[in-house]
Amino acid sequence: MKIAIFGATGGIGKFVVQHALERGFIVNAYVRNADKVTIHHPNLEIHTGELTNYLKIKAALSGCDVVIWCVGIPMKKYVGTVSLDGHKILLQAMVECGIKRLIDWGTPSIPFKKDKKSFTTIFPSLIAGIALKQAKTEMLSIARLITASTVEWTIVRFIAPKNSPYKGNIKTSYGDSKLKWSISREDIAVFMLDQVTSKKYIYSMPIIGT
């Protein structure tokens, strides 16, 4: 199976690439700066470009079965809507390339029909609406775009990613069960990668923690 990974040099994306290669997947990594790629592997192909370059994105998707999006939205120095614009181009390119599966990410600021009222589903959205209003607006727009598309999507939601060691004890919730918000970036990466071969969370938005 061949996977296209966007944001492959980021804090989570680099772990998605690492674990994907360890599992025997072929990886097309889409990055802005190829010099930041520290992994070298015969099954890894690097594609360099901006999120707004349709032709380069389409080239990166060539022959792929699944797309994993690991590009974050700027939280503070906010300029434009690059992530939203990138998603518009990505979804168009996925249709052109015949790719159905998209694994993306977000936070509980994105509401989901299965959510139960709880601190986990309400508080992050309230804080984001005050302190990170532009980022929240873009995230919601991306979620609406994805859920209205024809792809088989999963949006993995999390709150407090940390640069801590991988634990492997991931819990999921929709506000109906307790979990700790803190979770390592590598754990997030592994959970996202697990969705490549799982149908459990297609058309769903699990909140993950520990």
N, C-alpha and C positions, 0 to 999 in steps of 0.2 A: 504494500500500500504506500502511496506517495502523499505527503502532507505539505501544504504551503503554510509557513509560519511567518506572520507579520510581527515586527517588533522583536526579532530574534536575538538581539543583543541586550535587551532590557533585563530588569531584575527578575522577571518571571519567564520571559521568552527564552532566555539562555538555558534555563532548566528544561523547558519544553523541548528544545532542540536536543539537549543532552540525553534526556530519557527516551525521546523518539528514536534516536540513533541506537541507543542501547537495546531497544525493543526490536530493532531490525527494520524500521521504517526508512523509506527514502524521503529526504527532506529538501524542500526548496525554501531557503531562508531569505526573506525580503527585509533589507536593512537600508538605512540612509548612508551609513559609513561602513564599508567592508573591512576597514582597518580594526574595527572593534570586535570582529569575529575572532574568538580565541580557539574555537574547535576546528580541527581538520579531520575530515573523514571521507572515504570514497563515496559514501551515500549522501553527502551534503553538497548541495549546489547553492552558491550565493548569488542573489539578485539584488542589485543596488538601484535605488530610486526614491522619489518622493511619493507620498500617499496620494498625490493628485495626478500622477502620471499613468493614464489608462493603459497605454501600450506596454509599459514595463510591468505593470501589475498583471496584465493579461499574459505576458510572457512567463511570469513567475508561476502562474496557475497552470501552465501547460502540462497536461498529463496527471494532474493531481486529483485525488479523490476527496480530500477534506481540507478545509481551511481553519486554522486556529489564529485568532486575532489577539495579540498581546501588546498592542500600542496603547499607552495610557493617555488620558486627557489631562492637559496642564491644569494644575490646581490653583496656582498663584499668578504667575506671569501669563495672563490669558490673552492670546492674540488670535483672532479669527476662529474658524470652526474646521480645522484641518482634519480632525478625526471623523467628524460627520461627513465632510466632503469625501474623505477617503473611503468611508463605508458605502457611499452612493456609487462610487466608481467600482469598488470591490464587488458589490452585489450585481452590478451590470456585467462585469467581467466573468463572474461565476456563472451567470446565465449563458453567456456566450460560449463558455468552456464546458458547459454541461455538468458543473459541480453542484451537488445538492446540499452537502453537509457543512455547516458553519458552527464553530465553537467560539464564543465570544465571552466578554466579561463586563461587569458593572458593579454596582453597589445596591444595597436595599433601598436606595433613593428611587430606584425603578420599581414601581408597584407590580405585583403579579396576582392573578386571580386566586391562587391558592394561599396567599398570605393571610395569616391571622394577626389580629391586633396584638402587638407586643412591643417591648422596648426595642427589640432588634429590628422590627419592621418600621417603627415610627420615628425613633430618635435620630438615626442617621439622616433621614430625609429632612427633618426639621433643621438640623445643624447645617446640612448642605444648602438648604434654601436660604440660610442667613449668611453663612461665611463663604460659600462656594457656589453662588447663584448661577453664574455663567456656565460653570462646569456641569452643574446639575441639569441645566436647560439643554446643553448639548447631549448629555448622557441620555436624557429622556427622549430626545429627538432620534438618537441612534437606535434606541430600543424600539421606538414606534416604526422606524424604517425597517428594521430586521423582522419584527413580528408581522409586518404587512407584506413581506416578500414571499417568494415561492420556495425559499431554501428550508431545509430541515435544521432548525437552529436550537442551540442551547446557550443561554446566557448564565454564566457562573457569577454569582454575586458574593462579594466578601467586603469586610470593613477595615480590618487592621493588619495588612501584610507586614511581615517582619523579616529581617535578615537573620533568622535563627535556623538551627539545624532542622533537617527533614525529620518528621516524626512518624508520619503514616497513619495517624489516628484521626482522620478527617471525619467530621460530623456534618450532617446536612439538616436544614430546617427551613420552614416557611413561617417561622414565628411560633410554631406549635410545639417546639421543644427547645430546651436550653442548650446553648453552646457558648464557648469563649470566642470572642471576636478575633483575638490574636491568632494568626496562622502564618507559618513560614511561606515565603515565596515559592520554595521548592515544592511544598505540599500543594499549593494552588496549581502549580505547573503539572504535577502528577495527576491531580483530579481532572484538569482540563484534558490532558492526554488520554486519560481513561475513557473519556466520552467518545473517542474515535471509534472504539469497538463496542460501545454500549448504546442501547436504544432507550435506556431508562429515563433519561432527562431530555429527550427530543421534545421540542416545543414546551420547555420548562425553564425555570429560573431558580435553581436551588441556591440557598444561602449556605456557605460553608464556613466552618470554624473548627475548633478543637474541643 
